[in-house]
Amino acid sequence: MMTLKKWVTTAGAALALSSLHGEMLDLEKDELKFGFIKLTDCAPIVIAKEKGFFEEEGLQVEVIAQPNWKQLLDNVINGELDGAHMLSGQPIAATIGFGTEAHIITAYTLDLNGNGITVSNAIWEQMQENDPALDTDTPAHPISAEGLKPIVEEKLEEGEKLQMGMVFPVSTHNYEIRYWLAASGIHPGFYTSEDKKGFTNAQVELSVTPPPQMPATLESGNISGYCVGEPWNQQAVAKGIGVPVTTNYDIWKNNPEKVFGVNAKWAEENPNTHIAVVKALIRAGKWLDETDDSGTLVNREEAVRILSQPNYVGADFDVIKNSMTGYFYFQKTDKREMPDFNVFFKYHSTYPWYSDGIWFLTQMRRWGQITEPKPADWYHEVAKKVYRPDVYLEAAKHLLEEGHIEESDIPWETDGYKPATDEFIDGVLYDPKDPIGYLNSHEIGNKDS
């Protein structure tokens, strides 16, 4: 219940803000709870709160860490959370009924890139023996899984399978490590209606480990490598327990990573609140990617200080700082400039592209999470059911009128599909308007007619 003092404070702030920034939206709900996992790409949500962008929209937001991706999704479905930092695959999978079924939508993409694949020191040493070109302080990138293949084959001959980790069955990380392995002829396994772990025909077994637990699980020897977001690859380097061999920027250049997801029913009941939330997130993304005339990211160190707080990511400042300020350590001797390791705004990255959703659907079908063939139209229909550019563009229109963004910041006239691209580690062309052709272009994986 709102007290008189709180009402006066809130009303006064709203009146002042409306005169400064134009008319406030008529919010259906102004006290919100958002969930996140302790990863640096939760940054837009955290920054929207800490820099006052939510508050300027009349929103009082509590940002709450969740123990794992399943619990986070369940809490959005049951209403405990109003929205959350989600894996790009989660709204899609929930909507089509893979795992927990619910209609989840997204009107905002939180970031591009941001993940890496790390192997244990022992595996790295064996990869160097298999490929002498890797036996240097600064090997050429990208590094494929070719050097891993003999290790996998040797284990199979011994009746064992190499164990690696990813964060969730419908995570970008699962599809990226599968893509990386398969591009070198290593089968990462199929899901079937009976096999929910995805081990069928697998030469490497991929199991779920929550992101913050990845380094410890690697160090214990329970897995020999993993795919995860930051700061948990850099943590392996800092602790001296593993070597990141590639980033997802090299697996698929400027790939979509996380989204802001809400229950479709919540969005229907709170349309203006949803628009206000997206407005604040757009401003946060723009702030995170702001540069000076030399191209230096001017706000990232401040963002890192905020994210390193225990109630947010809670990792060491220096560990988070590496990738967030445009650098990435592959080894302590191998620090490289990677200005696009984390992208939060540029390249029209925040727009909810249908083509992003279609790629994830192709990977779900490729590896058997979608158990039966689907016609091409189905892929487009599902993407349009989940991705909501109408909400995004309405939020952007308000921000343009208020002077917070430039007209060039937003792809106003797009049909929602990015151009076809072959900027993948294997050079295979992805045309989002031809999902079946793309699915069939891979040597390993399901194929449809």
C-alpha positions in Angstrom: 0.0 0.0 0.0 1.4 3.4 -0.9 1.8 5.8 2.0 0.9 9.5 1.7 4.6 10.4 2.0 5.6 8.0 -0.7 2.8 9.2 -2.9 3.8 12.8 -2.5 7.5 11.9 -3.3 6.5 9.8 -6.3 4.0 12.3 -7.7 6.5 15.2 -7.2 9.2 13.2 -9.0 6.9 12.3 -11.8 5.7 15.9 -12.3 9.3 17.1 -12.4 10.3 14.4 -14.8 7.3 14.9 -17.1 8.2 18.6 -17.5 11.8 17.6 -18.3 11.3 14.7 -20.5 7.8 15.0 -22.0 4.6 13.3 -20.9 5.0 10.2 -18.7 3.3 7.1 -19.8 0.2 6.1 -17.9 1.7 3.1 -16.1 -0.5 0.1 -15.2 2.2 -1.1 -12.6 5.1 1.0 -11.3 6.7 -1.4 -8.7 8.5 -4.2 -10.5 10.8 -7.1 -9.8 13.3 -8.2 -12.4 15.5 -11.3 -12.2 19.0 -11.9 -13.5 21.9 -14.4 -13.5 25.3 -13.3 -12.3 26.8 -12.5 -15.7 28.1 -9.3 -17.1 25.4 -9.2 -19.8 22.8 -8.4 -17.1 24.4 -4.9 -17.4 21.5 -3.1 -19.2 19.1 -4.0 -16.5 21.5 -3.1 -13.7 22.5 0.1 -15.3 18.9 1.1 -16.0 18.3 0.9 -12.3 21.6 2.3 -11.0 21.7 5.3 -13.4 18.1 6.2 -12.8 16.6 5.3 -16.2 13.9 3.2 -14.7 13.1 5.9 -12.1 12.9 8.5 -14.8 10.1 6.4 -16.4 8.2 6.4 -13.1 9.3 2.8 -12.3 10.6 1.5 -9.0 12.5 -1.6 -9.9 14.0 -4.3 -7.7 16.8 -6.4 -9.4 17.1 -9.9 -7.9 19.7 -12.5 -8.6 18.4 -16.0 -9.4 20.1 -19.3 -8.7 19.8 -20.8 -12.2 18.0 -20.3 -15.5 15.2 -22.7 -14.8 14.2 -21.0 -11.6 14.5 -17.6 -13.3 12.0 -18.7 -16.1 9.7 -20.4 -13.6 9.5 -17.1 -11.6 8.6 -15.1 -14.6 5.9 -17.7 -15.5 4.4 -17.8 -12.0 4.5 -14.0 -11.6 7.1 -13.8 -8.9 9.1 -11.7 -11.3 7.8 -9.2 -13.8 10.5 -9.8 -16.3 14.1 -11.1 -16.5 17.5 -11.3 -18.2 17.0 -14.4 -20.3 18.9 -16.7 -22.6 17.8 -15.9 -26.2 16.5 -19.4 -26.5 14.3 -19.4 -23.4 11.3 -17.4 -24.7 11.3 -19.4 -27.9 11.6 -22.8 -26.1 8.9 -22.0 -23.6 6.5 -20.7 -26.3 6.9 -23.9 -28.4 6.7 -26.1 -25.3 10.3 -27.5 -25.1 10.7 -27.7 -21.3 8.4 -25.6 -19.3 5.6 -24.3 -21.5 4.4 -20.7 -21.4 4.1 -17.9 -23.9 7.1 -15.7 -23.2 7.9 -12.7 -25.4 10.8 -10.3 -25.9 10.8 -6.7 -27.1 14.5 -6.1 -26.3 17.8 -7.8 -27.1 20.2 -7.1 -24.2 23.6 -7.8 -26.0 25.7 -9.4 -28.7 28.6 -11.8 -28.2 30.0 -12.1 -24.7 30.7 -15.9 -24.4 33.8 -18.0 -24.6 34.8 -21.7 -24.7 37.4 -22.7 -22.2 39.3 -25.9 -21.9 41.3 -27.3 -18.9 45.1 -26.9 -18.9 45.5 -30.6 -19.5 43.3 -30.5 -22.6 45.0 -27.4 -23.9 48.4 -29.1 -23.6 47.1 -32.1 -25.6 45.6 -29.8 -28.2 49.0 -28.1 -28.6 50.6 -31.5 -29.1 48.0 -32.3 -31.8 48.5 -29.0 -33.5 52.0 -27.5 -33.0 50.7 -24.1 -34.4 48.9 -23.7 -31.0 52.1 -24.2 -29.0 52.9 -20.5 -28.7 52.1 -17.7 -26.3 49.9 -16.1 -28.9 48.4 -18.7 -31.3 46.4 -17.5 -34.3 42.6 -17.2 -33.8 40.0 -18.4 -34.3 40.9 -21.8 -32.9 38.7 -24.6 -34.2 38.1 -27.9 -32.4 40.4 -29.8 -34.9 43.1 -30.1 -32.1 40.4 -31.5 -29.8 39.3 -34.2 -32.2 42.1 -36.7 -31.6 41.5 -36.4 -27.8 37.8 -37.2 -28.3 38.6 -40.2 -30.5 41.2 -41.5 -28.1 38.7 -41.4 -25.2 36.1 -43.2 -27.4 38.5 -46.0 -28.1 39.0 -46.3 -24.3 35.2 -46.5 -23.8 34.9 -43.0 -22.4 33.5 -39.7 -23.6 34.9 -36.2 -23.0 32.7 -34.3 -20.6 32.1 -30.5 -21.2 29.7 -28.0 -19.7 27.2 -25.5 -20.9 24.7 -23.5 -19.0 21.2 -24.7 -20.1 19.7 -26.9 -22.9 18.3 -23.9 -24.8 21.2 -21.5 -24.1 23.2 -19.8 -26.7 26.2 -21.6 -25.1 24.8 -25.0 -25.8 24.2 -24.2 -29.5 27.6 -22.4 -29.8 29.7 -25.2 -28.3 27.7 -27.7 -30.4 28.4 -25.6 -33.5 32.1 -25.3 -32.7 32.4 -29.1 -32.2 30.4 -30.1 -35.2 32.3 -27.6 -37.4 35.3 -29.9 -36.8 33.4 -33.1 -37.3 32.8 -33.9 -33.6 29.2 -35.0 -32.9 27.8 -33.3 -29.8 24.7 -35.5 -29.6 21.0 -35.4 -30.4 18.1 -34.8 -28.1 15.2 -37.2 -28.7 11.7 -37.6 -27.2 13.3 -40.1 -24.8 16.7 -38.5 -24.4 16.3 -35.1 -22.7 20.1 -34.8 -22.0 21.1 -34.7 -25.7 23.6 -37.6 -25.4 22.3 -39.7 -28.4 25.2 -40.4 -30.8 27.3 -38.0 -28.8 31.1 -38.2 -29.1 31.3 -35.4 -26.4 28.7 -35.2 -23.6 27.5 -31.7 -22.7 26.0 -31.3 -19.3 24.4 -28.3 -17.5 26.4 -26.3 -15.0 25.2 -22.8 -13.6 27.6 -20.1 -14.9 29.2 -19.1 -11.6 30.1 -22.8 -10.8 31.9 -23.4 -14.1 35.5 -22.6 -13.0 35.1 -24.8 -9.8 33.6 -27.7 -11.8 36.5 -27.5 -14.3 39.0 -27.3 -11.5 37.5 -30.4 -9.9 38.0 -32.4 -13.1 34.3 -33.2 -13.5 34.4 -31.4 -16.9 37.3 -30.8 -19.3 35.9 -27.6 -20.8 32.9 -25.4 -21.0 31.0 -22.6 -22.8 29.9 -19.7 -20.7 29.5 -16.0 -20.5 31.8 -13.6 -18.7 33.4 -13.2 -16.3 33.7 -17.0 -16.0 36.2 -17.5 -18.8 38.4 -14.8 -17.6 38.1 -16.2 -14.1 39.7 -19.5 -15.4 42.7 -17.5 -16.7 43.0 -15.5 -13.5 43.0 -18.7 -11.4 45.3 -20.5 -13.8 43.0 -23.5 -14.3 42.1 -23.2 -18.0 42.5 -21.6 -21.4 39.8 -19.9 -23.4 40.3 -21.2 -26.9 37.6 -19.2 -28.7 34.9 -16.6 -28.2 31.4 -16.7 -29.7 32.4 -13.7 -31.7 34.5 -16.1 -33.7 31.9 -18.8 -33.8 29.2 -16.3 -35.1 30.2 -12.7 -35.5 27.9 -10.4 -33.6 25.5 -13.1 -32.5 22.6 -12.3 -30.2 23.1 -13.4 -26.7 20.5 -12.4 -24.0 17.1 -10.9 -24.2 14.7 -9.2 -21.7 11.8 -11.6 -21.4 8.3 -11.2 -20.0 5.2 -13.3 -19.8 2.9 -12.5 -22.8 -0.1 -12.2 -20.4 1.9 -9.7 -18.3 2.7 -7.7 -21.4 -1.0 -7.7 -22.4 -2.0 -6.4 -19.0 0.8 -3.8 -18.7 1.4 -2.4 -22.2 2.5 1.1 -21.1 4.7 -0.3 -18.3 6.3 -2.6 -20.9 7.0 0.3 -23.2 8.5 2.3 -20.2 10.8 -0.6 -19.3 12.1 -0.9 -22.9 12.6 2.9 -23.0 14.9 2.6 -19.9 16.7 -0.4 -21.3 17.4 1.4 -24.6 18.9 4.3 -22.7 21.0 1.9 -20.6 22.3 0.1 -23.7 23.2 3.4 -25.3 25.0 4.6 -22.1 27.0 1.3 -22.0 28.2 1.7 -25.6 29.0 5.4 -25.5 32.4 6.3 -26.8 34.6 9.4 -27.1 35.9 10.8 -30.4 38.8 8.2 -30.3 36.3 5.3 -30.0 37.1 4.6 -26.3 34.2 3.2 -24.3 33.7 6.0 -21.7 31.3 4.4 -19.3 32.4 0.8 -19.0 34.7 1.2 -16.0 31.9 2.8 -14.0 29.6 -0.1 -15.2 32.2 -2.6 -14.0 32.4 -1.1 -10.6 28.6 -1.4 -10.3 28.5 -4.9 -11.6 31.3 -6.1 -9.3 29.1 -5.4 -6.3 28.1 -8.6 -4.5 24.4 -8.0 -5.1 25.1 -8.0 -8.9 27.8 -10.1 -10.6 30.0 -10.1 -7.5 33.3 -11.1 -9.3 36.5 -9.2 -8.9 36.6 -5.8 -10.6 39.7 -6.6 -12.6 38.2 -9.9 -13.9 35.0 -8.2 -15.1 37.0 -5.2 -16.5 38.9 -7.3 -19.0 36.2 -8.1 -21.5 33.9 -5.1 -20.5 36.6 -2.6 -21.5 37.4 -4.2 -24.8 40.1 -6.7 -24.0 40.2 -10.5 -23.6 42.8 -12.8 -22.0 43.1 -16.1 -23.8 46.2 -16.8 -21.6 48.1 -14.6 -19.2 50.6 -14.1 -22.0 47.8 -13.5 -24.6 45.8 -10.3 -24.0 44.0 -9.1 -27.1 41.9 -6.1 -28.1 38.3 -7.2 -28.6 36.3 -4.0 -28.7 33.1 -5.9 -29.7 33.3 -8.7 -27.1 30.4 -7.1 -25.4 28.0 -5.0 -27.5 25.0 -3.4 -25.8 23.7 -0.9 -28.4 25.6 -0.4 -31.6 24.9 -2.3 -34.8 21.2 -1.9 -34.0 21.8 -4.7 -31.5 18.9 -4.0 -29.2 16.2 -4.5 -31.8 14.3 -7.8 -31.5 15.1 -9.3 -34.8 13.0 -12.1 -36.2 16.1 -13.5 -37.8 17.7 -14.1 -34.4 14.8 -16.2 -33.3 14.8 -18.2 -36.5 18.5 -19.1 -36.0 17.7 -20.5 -32.6 14.8 -22.5 -33.9 17.1 -24.0 -36.6 19.5 -25.1 -33.9 16.7 -26.6 -31.8 15.7 -28.6 -34.8 19.3 -29.4 -35.8 19.9 -31.1 -32.5 16.5 -32.7 -32.0 14.9 -30.5 -29.4 12.3 -29.9 -32.0 11.6 -33.6 -32.6 9.6 -33.4 -35.9 10.2 -31.6 -39.2 8.5 -28.2 -39.5 7.6 -26.2 -42.7 9.5 -23.0 -43.3 6.5 -20.9 -42.5 6.4 -22.3 -39.0 9.8 -20.8 -38.2 8.7 -17.3 -39.2 5.4 -17.6 -37.4 7.0 -18.7 -34.1 9.6 -15.8 -34.4 6.8 -13.3 -34.8 4.9 -14.7 -31.9 7.9 -14.3 -29.6 9.8 -11.2 -30.9 7.9 -7.9 -30.5 9.4 -5.1 -32.5 6.2 -3.1 -32.3 6.8 -2.6 -28.5 10.4 -1.7 -29.2 9.6 0.8 -31.9 6.9 2.5 -29.7 9.5 2.9 -26.9 12.1 4.2 -29.4 9.6 6.7 -30.8 9.1 8.2 -27.4 12.8 8.4 -26.8 13.4 10.1 -30.2 10.8 12.7 -29.3 12.4 13.3 -25.9 15.8 13.7 -27.5 17.4 10.7 -25.8 18.4 8.9 -29.1 19.2 9.8 -32.7 17.1 8.7 -35.6 20.0 6.6 -36.9 20.1 4.6 -33.7 17.0 2.6 -34.7 16.3 0.5 -37.8 12.8 2.0 -38.3 12.1 0.6 -41.8 13.4 -3.0 -41.4 11.2 -6.1 -42.0 12.8 -7.7 -39.0 15.3 -9.8 -40.9 19.0 -9.2 -41.0 20.8 -9.9 -44.3 22.2 -13.3 -45.0 25.7 -13.9 -43.4 28.5 -16.4 -43.7 30.4 -14.9 -40.7 30.5 -18.2 -38.9 33.6 -20.3 -37.9 32.7 -22.8 -40.7 31.7 -20.2 -43.3 28.2 -21.7 -43.8 25.7 -19.2 -45.1 22.8 -18.4 -42.8 19.8 -16.9 -44.7 17.0 -16.3 -42.2 14.4 -16.4 -44.9 15.4 -20.0 -45.8 15.5 -21.9 -42.5 15.2 -25.3 -44.1 18.0 -24.7 -46.6 20.2 -23.5 -43.7 19.4 -26.5 -41.6 20.3 -28.9 -44.5 23.6 -27.1 -45.2 25.3 -28.6 -42.1 27.1 -32.0 -42.4 26.2 -33.0 -38.8 22.6 -32.6 -37.6 19.0 -33.3 -38.5 17.9 -32.5 -42.1 14.5 -31.8 -43.4 12.9 -31.8 -46.9 
